[in-house]
């Protein structure tokens, strides 16, 4: 069950938590290309290669899934 009862509210709020961004942006930044830092070899972060996924795409996927 979604936190918000209305379709439009879900569409704009799901996946938009500012705490997930290192820069604490209110609106998720658009990542078109970047290099990701690994804390240690063999343990990649959630996003490690831009073509496999990125924070912008993950936010969009969460928003669309909540609207279904």
N, CA, C and O atoms as CSV, one atom per row, in Angstrom:
chain,resi,resn,atom,element,x,y,z
A,1,UNK,N,N,0.845,-1.182,0.000
A,1,UNK,CA,C,0.000,0.000,0.000
A,1,UNK,C,C,0.887,1.240,0.000
A,1,UNK,O,O,1.867,1.321,0.740
A,2,UNK,N,N,0.532,2.182,-0.823
A,2,UNK,CA,C,1.306,3.417,-0.937
A,2,UNK,C,C,1.078,4.315,0.274
A,2,UNK,O,O,0.065,4.204,0.965
A,3,UNK,N,N,2.022,5.190,0.512
A,3,UNK,CA,C,1.898,6.147,1.603
A,3,UNK,C,C,0.821,7.180,1.296
A,3,UNK,O,O,0.106,7.623,2.194
A,4,UNK,N,N,0.707,7.557,0.039
A,4,UNK,CA,C,-0.253,8.571,-0.373
A,4,UNK,C,C,-1.408,7.913,-1.116
A,4,UNK,O,O,-1.175,7.021,-1.931
A,5,UNK,N,N,-2.649,8.327,-0.857
A,5,UNK,CA,C,-3.809,7.654,-1.430
A,5,UNK,C,C,-4.125,8.008,-2.885
A,5,UNK,O,O,-4.894,7.292,-3.527
A,6,UNK,N,N,-3.572,9.060,-3.408
A,6,UNK,CA,C,-3.945,9.505,-4.748
A,6,UNK,C,C,-2.844,9.246,-5.774
A,6,UNK,O,O,-1.655,9.355,-5.473
A,7,UNK,N,N,-3.263,8.904,-6.983
A,7,UNK,CA,C,-2.342,8.574,-8.078
A,7,UNK,C,C,-1.326,9.687,-8.323
A,7,UNK,O,O,-0.124,9.428,-8.368
A,8,UNK,N,N,-1.793,10.907,-8.480
A,8,UNK,CA,C,-0.900,12.032,-8.780
A,8,UNK,C,C,0.120,12.293,-7.685
A,8,UNK,O,O,1.274,12.617,-7.964
A,9,UNK,N,N,-0.310,12.150,-6.445
A,9,UNK,CA,C,0.605,12.356,-5.321
A,9,UNK,C,C,1.687,11.288,-5.312
A,9,UNK,O,O,2.861,11.589,-5.092
A,10,UNK,N,N,1.293,10.037,-5.552
A,10,UNK,CA,C,2.282,8.957,-5.648
A,10,UNK,C,C,3.262,9.217,-6.779
A,10,UNK,O,O,4.468,9.023,-6.622
A,11,UNK,N,N,2.743,9.657,-7.916
A,11,UNK,CA,C,3.578,9.853,-9.101
A,11,UNK,C,C,4.706,10.855,-8.859
A,11,UNK,O,O,5.789,10.719,-9.427
A,12,UNK,N,N,4.457,11.853,-8.024
A,12,UNK,CA,C,5.501,12.863,-7.818
A,12,UNK,C,C,6.333,12.657,-6.559
A,12,UNK,O,O,7.409,13.243,-6.438
A,13,UNK,N,N,5.861,11.834,-5.611
A,13,UNK,CA,C,6.585,11.693,-4.346
A,13,UNK,C,C,7.369,10.401,-4.172
A,13,UNK,O,O,8.400,10.409,-3.499
A,14,UNK,N,N,6.923,9.299,-4.748
A,14,UNK,CA,C,7.602,8.017,-4.535
A,14,UNK,C,C,9.008,8.077,-5.126
A,14,UNK,O,O,9.183,8.497,-6.270
A,15,UNK,N,N,9.987,7.669,-4.372
A,15,UNK,CA,C,11.378,7.668,-4.825
A,15,UNK,C,C,12.073,9.008,-4.744
A,15,UNK,O,O,13.209,9.146,-5.199
A,16,UNK,N,N,11.413,9.998,-4.172
A,16,UNK,CA,C,11.969,11.346,-4.137
A,16,UNK,C,C,12.557,11.730,-2.783
A,16,UNK,O,O,12.689,12.920,-2.497
A,17,UNK,N,N,12.912,10.772,-1.952
A,17,UNK,CA,C,13.444,11.050,-0.621
A,17,UNK,C,C,14.813,11.726,-0.712
A,17,UNK,O,O,15.762,11.113,-1.200
A,18,UNK,N,N,14.938,12.984,-0.249
A,18,UNK,CA,C,16.212,13.701,-0.354
A,18,UNK,C,C,17.357,13.046,0.417
A,18,UNK,O,O,18.523,13.273,0.094
A,19,UNK,N,N,17.045,12.244,1.420
A,19,UNK,CA,C,18.093,11.603,2.214
A,19,UNK,C,C,18.902,10.589,1.405
A,19,UNK,O,O,20.011,10.234,1.803
A,20,UNK,N,N,18.363,10.118,0.273
A,20,UNK,CA,C,19.088,9.125,-0.523
A,20,UNK,C,C,20.197,9.745,-1.373
A,20,UNK,O,O,21.065,9.025,-1.868
A,21,UNK,N,N,20.184,11.055,-1.550
A,21,UNK,CA,C,21.202,11.724,-2.369
A,21,UNK,C,C,22.294,12.260,-1.463
A,21,UNK,O,O,22.003,12.830,-0.412
A,22,UNK,N,N,23.524,12.087,-1.850
A,22,UNK,CA,C,24.649,12.608,-1.064
A,22,UNK,C,C,24.599,14.121,-0.924
A,22,UNK,O,O,25.046,14.673,0.080
A,23,UNK,N,N,24.055,14.785,-1.929
A,23,UNK,CA,C,24.006,16.246,-1.913
A,23,UNK,C,C,22.746,16.772,-1.230
A,23,UNK,O,O,22.588,17.985,-1.092
A,24,UNK,N,N,21.845,15.884,-0.800
A,24,UNK,CA,C,20.586,16.235,-0.126
A,24,UNK,C,C,19.684,17.121,-0.983
A,24,UNK,O,O,18.958,17.963,-0.454
A,25,UNK,N,N,19.726,16.939,-2.295
A,25,UNK,CA,C,18.863,17.694,-3.197
A,25,UNK,C,C,17.406,17.290,-2.976
A,25,UNK,O,O,17.129,16.113,-2.746
A,26,UNK,N,N,16.484,18.225,-3.038
A,26,UNK,CA,C,15.057,17.931,-2.889
A,26,UNK,C,C,14.545,17.233,-4.140
A,26,UNK,O,O,13.815,16.246,-4.050
A,27,UNK,N,N,14.922,17.738,-5.295
A,27,UNK,CA,C,14.572,17.111,-6.565
A,27,UNK,C,C,15.749,16.236,-6.975
A,27,UNK,O,O,16.891,16.695,-6.955
A,28,UNK,N,N,15.489,14.972,-7.349
A,28,UNK,CA,C,16.609,14.096,-7.702
A,28,UNK,C,C,17.406,14.638,-8.883
A,28,UNK,O,O,16.823,15.056,-9.884
A,29,UNK,N,N,18.722,14.635,-8.778
A,29,UNK,CA,C,19.545,15.102,-9.892
A,29,UNK,C,C,19.457,14.140,-11.075
A,29,UNK,O,O,19.189,12.953,-10.893
A,30,UNK,N,N,19.680,14.645,-12.271
A,30,UNK,CA,C,19.682,13.801,-13.465
A,30,UNK,C,C,21.117,13.355,-13.718
A,30,UNK,O,O,21.992,14.168,-14.013
A,31,UNK,N,N,21.341,12.050,-13.598
A,31,UNK,CA,C,22.658,11.480,-13.840
A,31,UNK,C,C,22.702,10.970,-15.276
A,31,UNK,O,O,22.027,9.995,-15.604
A,32,UNK,N,N,23.482,11.611,-16.131
A,32,UNK,CA,C,23.604,11.139,-17.510
A,32,UNK,C,C,24.847,10.288,-17.688
A,32,UNK,O,O,24.867,9.383,-18.522
A,33,UNK,N,N,25.866,10.566,-16.923
A,33,UNK,CA,C,27.113,9.808,-17.008
A,33,UNK,C,C,27.942,10.129,-15.774
A,33,UNK,O,O,28.010,11.276,-15.333
A,34,UNK,N,N,28.556,9.119,-15.237
A,34,UNK,CA,C,29.397,9.349,-14.065
A,34,UNK,C,C,30.276,8.144,-13.804
A,34,UNK,O,O,30.103,7.093,-14.421
A,35,UNK,N,N,31.200,8.295,-12.905
A,35,UNK,CA,C,32.040,7.200,-12.432
A,35,UNK,C,C,31.718,7.019,-10.962
A,35,UNK,O,O,31.612,7.997,-10.222
A,36,UNK,N,N,31.560,5.776,-10.535
A,36,UNK,CA,C,31.190,5.500,-9.152
A,36,UNK,C,C,32.378,4.975,-8.359
A,36,UNK,O,O,33.173,4.186,-8.870
A,37,UNK,N,N,32.495,5.408,-7.130
A,37,UNK,CA,C,33.575,4.991,-6.239
A,37,UNK,C,C,33.208,3.672,-5.557
A,37,UNK,O,O,32.082,3.495,-5.093
A,38,UNK,N,N,34.172,2.752,-5.504
A,38,UNK,CA,C,34.001,1.515,-4.751
A,38,UNK,C,C,34.722,1.667,-3.418
A,38,UNK,O,O,35.842,2.175,-3.365
A,39,UNK,N,N,34.076,1.227,-2.342
A,39,UNK,CA,C,34.724,1.293,-1.028
A,39,UNK,C,C,35.853,0.284,-0.912
A,39,UNK,O,O,36.874,0.550,-0.277
A,40,UNK,N,N,35.662,-0.890,-1.537
A,40,UNK,CA,C,36.723,-1.892,-1.560
A,40,UNK,C,C,36.532,-2.793,-2.778
A,40,UNK,O,O,35.410,-2.942,-3.261
A,41,UNK,N,N,37.608,-3.394,-3.279
A,41,UNK,CA,C,37.516,-4.240,-4.462
A,41,UNK,C,C,36.529,-5.397,-4.264
A,41,UNK,O,O,36.478,-6.017,-3.202
A,42,UNK,N,N,35.759,-5.664,-5.301
A,42,UNK,CA,C,34.819,-6.776,-5.260
A,42,UNK,C,C,33.499,-6.467,-4.578
A,42,UNK,O,O,32.619,-7.326,-4.526
A,43,UNK,N,N,33.343,-5.266,-4.058
A,43,UNK,CA,C,32.097,-4.861,-3.407
A,43,UNK,C,C,31.606,-3.563,-4.055
A,43,UNK,O,O,31.764,-2.483,-3.486
A,44,UNK,N,N,31.016,-3.673,-5.236
A,44,UNK,CA,C,30.561,-2.468,-5.930
A,44,UNK,C,C,29.366,-1.831,-5.222
A,44,UNK,O,O,28.611,-2.514,-4.530
A,45,UNK,N,N,29.201,-0.531,-5.396
A,45,UNK,CA,C,28.032,0.136,-4.827
A,45,UNK,C,C,26.770,-0.279,-5.588
A,45,UNK,O,O,26.848,-1.043,-6.550
A,46,UNK,N,N,25.624,0.216,-5.163
A,46,UNK,CA,C,24.362,-0.132,-5.828
A,46,UNK,C,C,24.431,0.161,-7.324
A,46,UNK,O,O,23.983,-0.644,-8.140
A,47,UNK,N,N,24.984,1.298,-7.674
A,47,UNK,CA,C,25.159,1.657,-9.077
A,47,UNK,C,C,26.658,1.636,-9.355
A,47,UNK,O,O,27.427,2.353,-8.715
A,48,UNK,N,N,27.064,0.810,-10.311
A,48,UNK,CA,C,28.502,0.750,-10.596
A,48,UNK,C,C,28.830,0.949,-12.067
A,48,UNK,O,O,29.996,1.133,-12.419
A,49,UNK,N,N,27.825,0.916,-12.930
A,49,UNK,CA,C,28.056,1.129,-14.357
A,49,UNK,C,C,26.811,1.795,-14.911
A,49,UNK,O,O,25.713,1.257,-14.772
A,50,UNK,N,N,26.958,2.943,-15.530
A,50,UNK,CA,C,25.825,3.788,-15.909
A,50,UNK,C,C,24.828,3.088,-16.836
A,50,UNK,O,O,23.635,3.385,-16.768
A,51,UNK,N,N,25.269,2.181,-17.687
A,51,UNK,CA,C,24.341,1.506,-18.598
A,51,UNK,C,C,23.491,0.446,-17.899
A,51,UNK,O,O,22.419,0.087,-18.387
A,52,UNK,N,N,23.966,-0.054,-16.760
A,52,UNK,CA,C,23.193,-1.047,-16.008
A,52,UNK,C,C,22.138,-0.397,-15.119
A,52,UNK,O,O,21.218,-1.071,-14.656
A,53,UNK,N,N,22.260,0.854,-14.887
A,53,UNK,CA,C,21.327,1.568,-14.034
A,53,UNK,C,C,22.003,2.762,-13.404
A,53,UNK,O,O,23.227,2.819,-13.287
A,54,UNK,N,N,21.187,3.713,-13.001
A,54,UNK,CA,C,21.714,4.890,-12.330
A,54,UNK,C,C,20.649,5.431,-11.385
A,54,UNK,O,O,19.493,5.014,-11.468
A,55,UNK,N,N,21.001,6.334,-10.501
A,55,UNK,CA,C,20.022,6.835,-9.531
A,55,UNK,C,C,18.787,7.463,-10.177
A,55,UNK,O,O,17.686,7.335,-9.641
A,56,UNK,N,N,18.946,8.132,-11.310
A,56,UNK,CA,C,17.803,8.732,-11.991
A,56,UNK,C,C,16.840,7.653,-12.461
A,56,UNK,O,O,15.632,7.775,-12.256
A,57,UNK,N,N,17.347,6.614,-13.078
A,57,UNK,CA,C,16.512,5.520,-13.570
A,57,UNK,C,C,15.842,4.776,-12.415
A,57,UNK,O,O,14.674,4.400,-12.516
A,58,UNK,N,N,16.565,4.565,-11.332
A,58,UNK,CA,C,15.998,3.884,-10.169
A,58,UNK,C,C,14.817,4.673,-9.604
A,58,UNK,O,O,13.795,4.085,-9.247
A,59,UNK,N,N,14.948,5.993,-9.521
A,59,UNK,CA,C,13.862,6.840,-9.033
A,59,UNK,C,C,12.652,6.745,-9.952
A,59,UNK,O,O,11.524,6.638,-9.471
A,60,UNK,N,N,12.863,6.783,-11.253
A,60,UNK,CA,C,11.766,6.657,-12.210
A,60,UNK,C,C,11.083,5.301,-12.075
A,60,UNK,O,O,9.854,5.231,-12.076
A,61,UNK,N,N,11.853,4.230,-11.960
A,61,UNK,CA,C,11.281,2.889,-11.815
A,61,UNK,C,C,10.414,2.790,-10.566
A,61,UNK,O,O,9.333,2.203,-10.613
A,62,UNK,N,N,10.873,3.359,-9.443
A,62,UNK,CA,C,10.086,3.337,-8.207
A,62,UNK,C,C,8.782,4.109,-8.373
A,62,UNK,O,O,7.732,3.661,-7.913
A,63,UNK,N,N,8.846,5.266,-9.026
A,63,UNK,CA,C,7.649,6.079,-9.236
A,63,UNK,C,C,6.635,5.361,-10.118
A,63,UNK,O,O,5.443,5.352,-9.813
A,64,UNK,N,N,7.101,4.761,-11.206
A,64,UNK,CA,C,6.192,4.046,-12.105
A,64,UNK,C,C,5.595,2.813,-11.438
A,64,UNK,O,O,4.413,2.522,-11.620
A,65,UNK,N,N,6.395,2.092,-10.673
A,65,UNK,CA,C,5.895,0.898,-9.984
A,65,UNK,C,C,4.810,1.266,-8.975
A,65,UNK,O,O,3.843,0.523,-8.810
A,66,UNK,N,N,4.960,2.393,-8.307
A,66,UNK,CA,C,3.965,2.821,-7.326
A,66,UNK,C,C,2.651,3.219,-7.986
A,66,UNK,O,O,1.593,3.154,-7.360
A,67,UNK,N,N,2.715,3.628,-9.244
A,67,UNK,CA,C,1.510,4.056,-9.962
A,67,UNK,C,C,0.738,2.891,-10.572
A,67,UNK,O,O,-0.413,3.052,-10.978
A,68,UNK,N,N,1.357,1.736,-10.637
A,68,UNK,CA,C,0.686,0.587,-11.256
A,68,UNK,C,C,-0.354,-0.003,-10.350
A,68,UNK,O,O,-1.011,-0.977,-10.717
